[in-house]
Amino acid sequence: MDDKKDIFRKSEDFLQMLQKTREFTEELLKENERLRFRLASYEQNQDPSIREDHQRKIQELVEKLQDLEEQKKLLELRYRQVEEENKDFAHRYLEIEEQNNNLANLYVASYQLHSTLDFNEVMRIVMEIVINLIGAETFCIMLVDEKSSELKIVTNEGLDEFKNERIQMGSGIIGQAAKSGESYYINQEVDSLNGVDFYHPLACIPLKIKEHVIGVIAIYRLFVQKEGFTAVDYELFSLLAGHAATAIFSSRLYSQSERKLTTIQGFLDLLTN
Amino acid sequence: MEAVDGVDALKKLQTFKIDMILVDINMPVMDGLKLVSLVRQDPKVKHLPVIIITTEGAEEDRSRGLALGANAYIVKPIQASQLLKTINEILNNNNHHRK
């Protein structure tokens, strides 16, 4: 009996709660309706000039935003351009540094070549340039024998076994380079560990005074650490072609004139005594 | 000042005032490594900076040269500017230490 009463009481409570919820929801709906009405009347009653002003400001802001977007695009474009320029400058800096290195080498070589008139000293300097600045391990310097028109080895590095070899002008790679005055190069990739083939050098540089060839430098092997000829090597070759030839020729003339002078002096001494 | 080999270099070191030694490894009579080692043992000249300039490009040669007391090890072919840079660096370091 008590249980039934309890259930009945609970159902009454629940019904009351539902009733309250319904009332609250109705109140909320009314409030919502009221606010919507107020908003609509507020919008209707608003001053048109203020509305226009707002519209204008919004339009201005939109335009400003578009301007800023444009500026941003331009700045991004400029940034990319500057970045490209920066890369270009870095690249040019490296190029200039390399050229600077090359010029320093060429300066040293040219300065040394013209520092003496002693033939043996000139030959030693040419050899030093070929070893120290070009990086050749095996090479020889051959000069033209005017009487026989043959190329003879005057000094060499690592080619003692060929020191008595002679090459006719126009014969083979070396003779042809000497005859034509044109330098000859092949890549270091030719297996340089094998024995030297005297008639097939890696490079053959004619020593020229104007168009007159006085000899050649033939290179057969480079140092292990040197992978091949570089741009500065070709510059050095062209410098050697001219300046080494002049230095060798001048020193030969000088030593000949010295010899003749001594002979004449001796002859004069003999006559006067 | 030039010396024809290691022995000649040692004589000249005792006779002349030298600021720096540039030495090759492959030399007649006495090689460059021996010279470096003797220079470093001689109280009169052991403070001198030494640069080895050589065709011997192997890492063990470089390590050996530096271990014997060389200040720098340059492998041929030489870049003149690199050599000048190394010389300047060593001389600057030496001046700095003296100060």
Interface residues (C-beta under 8 A of the other chain):
Chain A: N100 N101 A104 N105 Y107 V108 I131 N132 L133 I134 G135 E137 F223 V224 Q225 K226
Chain B: I53 T55 G57 V75 K76 P77 I78 Q79 A80 S81 Q82 L84
